């Protein structure tokens, strides 16, 4: 059973507004509706692209509303979520090092770097030789 074209287009617009990539939208449509859509169809339904300029006013407003809500939700996340992600990545890095999996260890380090971007790091001088204050 094929979904109605308007329902399919709304689903694509909402997924794009939530920050999904074109490939992710294609996979999502395949999973939800059981139909294959082309990359060009997805891009044509993205009002932030030149090829999506023809979209109806209703779909453009839907995109802007969902995008604003998504950004608002992301900005409302507390710092604890970032700390939790960093700790999980740190555990992943430790496991990768233990298993001698350099590729995943480097990926985890790179993701930790991305997560920590924008955080202020405090440089603590290591204790000097013979200094027992630590």
Residue, then its C-alpha position, 0 to 999 in steps of 0.5 A: x500500500x503506497x502512502x498518499x503523496x502529501x503524507x509522504x512529503x510532510x514526513x520528508x519535510x519534518x525529517x529534514x527540519x529535524x536535522x536528518x541528512x538526505x540518506x537518513x531521510x531515505x532510510x526513514x521513509x523506507x522503514x516507515x512507509x516501505x517505499x523507496x524515494x530518490x535523493x532528488x525527491x528528498x532534496x526537492x522537499x527541502x526549503x533550505x535548498x534552492x531546489x526546494x524553493x517551489x515548496x508550498x507555503x504550508x510545507x515551508x511553514x511546517x519546516x520552519x515551525x519544526x526546525x524552530x522547535x527542534x533548535x529550541x529543544x536542543x538548546x534546552x538540554x542541560x550540560x549534564x547530557x554533554x557530560x554523560x556523552x563525554x563519559x560514555x565516549x571515554x569508556x568507549x575509548x578505554x575499551x578500544x585501547x584495551x582491545x587494541x582497536x586503534x581505529x575506534x579509539x581514534x574515533x572516540x577521541x575525535x568525538x570527545x574533541x567535538x563534544x568538548x568544543x566550546x568548553x573552557x578548559x582549565x590548565x592545571x600545572x602538574x606538581x614539580x619534582x619533590x613537591x608534595x602539595x598534591 
